[in-house]
Amino acid sequence: MEDLKARLLAEAAEVGFAACRVCRPWDVPQAAERLAAFLEAGHHGQMGWMAERSHWRGNPAALWPEARSVIMLAENYGPDHDPRAVLAARERAAVSVYAQNRDYHDVVKKKLKRLGRWLIDAAGAGAGGEAAEIKVFVDTAPVMEKPLGQAAGLGWQGKHTNLVSRELGSWFFLGAIFTTLELPADGAERDHCGSCRACLDACPTAAFPAPYRLDARRCISYLTIEHDGPVAEDLRGLLGNRIYGCDDCLAACPWNKFAEVASEAKYHARADLLAPPLAELAALDDAAFRARFSGSPIKRIGRNRFVRNVLYAIGNSGQAELRVAARALCGDADETVRDAARWAVARLRDA
């Protein structure tokens, strides 16, 4: 298996992955306990699916008992610009780096399937004549990729709870291939955060009750993507002009000095998503929204939630001329959009 693993690493690089490491499905014994504490505290907010499938999420070995190895892959999406620069342009929208072009789920899964097919062919039939089996996952199943990534040695979960790599910084997606093959495992990566708390201090909404703990209910990524309905008024003003996700804690990490710009062109920012005008986005109806964000992860949240976020950004802009765009939505068919529009108009009137 040593030779097969060496060839696997070479093939993973050929496919385009930035790193490839291996662990066992049972190498994250602490995951279930930490997940249970997260859920018990209610820190998952409206993400009920996390609790519903926690028995699998907390124990990768239970997800597919036949699996003997987990191949963890890192996909670099490093930006070529400072994602925080747009925060000063208050009449424009800030979109998280990962969502500035194609949906990474589609891009990474295609690469995982290609690598998985190669592995099956390369392994051939076992002693009993059985072929190797695989299952691929990329953020769409009850798999805790970050603990598995640390167990495999790709990086460590930093104080912001995301995976950090000494080679890639914070800018990478994770993909997993579960297989019945028993490949040589790599050792886990240790924590290299030290006394640094740059990510914690960078959070606009104080979403970290303690290092290594996240309360998603205060996280801007959660609020703008996962949260349905109106956002609490005491948090709206803290969103700034962030309309889809937030990169502040990732961008603050000093380990990003080693990060490289993504080689995959599908992650390079679209010109119309680097700093789009808020007034332009507020005018999107459902058809225009779907057309503009076809193939983008943004499409998943739907027009109403998206425009809600845009209206909060308009309310935070301090730009009196944007009242026209907000006022036009005070009679919108969606109740949450109407609420956000009225809030934005009042906010700009007070400003």
Steps between C-alpha positions, in 0.01 A plus 500: 500500500798735544553508124129555433493789744804663338329476164180635656680810624648560155161454333330735748749769406442427132124539548566839656474452875741703711553225760399141570520312830348183648342412836269234640124557543541444875787748543272777634371356831446848646269611216176359642549661842586839352207486263265408785620801703452729197145377451416503872596868515272574206791644306376338177204738480254400227729231358281218627659255257812503717306352792287266289802313365740554788545124553675484162661842514667428832623154399633465142545126555123465541427679173646213298622214724684328212734796450857448616663825384401861447694691236483871580566749222567874516380721213665844498278800427738775612396850383724740307365797696431608858140390562461764771571797271139512378373553855595868471289545184170526683283544190630167365452140608753267659472138383705225665801397293381142456175618337646744248483250215394137447345281769788312660279199570477428129867568428641298791259207460598461136867481602423256782314268265786510250752414772270233642462329163877503460541341845258218424680423176844526659410274793348228281335199659596390851609155609139388506430644158306798634561844356567796730201717579483875557258773605579867440382792715536876475302688764169338401479203739525446879881496491712714732769587247698734725578248781578240234725750323692556822522125571640447151758778541366756253494767769353576840173655614593851597339717764241602238414125468605491132791293375834680467802372308860607529522477121157626390390735777120507537392507136413143408199274464492144629394189314489141627520160337397213725634165378505135597874499427729504802751766395792607723378780728675831560539652844276776630613863478556682829371844591721791394278791612702572812391816681367663181137613508488705180202305363301541822563873519408547132145365538251790459225327701702333780389157380770317697402453866846349553796392286411193291128554561256659255146616568358483147202713605732802504715403201447717191548204269217320679279808518530586132484144364331255739270720708145527369279796581594836653840538667487637855516880492798518737701299245391670179722802551802273553462336158640806326485444125556124521216348299621141462740348751790661681876457464619711791623222730663312211667808354641601840701177541879564486554159339355645180843644426574156354176482300510498121248624245267224378621331183145389415350773277148413617583653839633828361261783584245604241526872431132550589544336841812678625312810619155518338287812561235443765233689303551267205462187715192633681318530167526127419173314470491121523569437131787749488646357821495146362655608172777702663598230748460189286783262595582707809461387863308823558205361306430256783367764740240631257410852396307601814774416749759655271309828461438503877879500546543774238247718681682461830817613320312796353382594848859486623639699207432851624430589135180707488459442126445127565170576673337488156607137452382405849171686473420314178495173696277612788210341314681181399302176495730346763438607860868473603607714204238761591625504860862541385400776258315698768796458736742625233284805420472592868871442557596729212249763611657502845851513350 
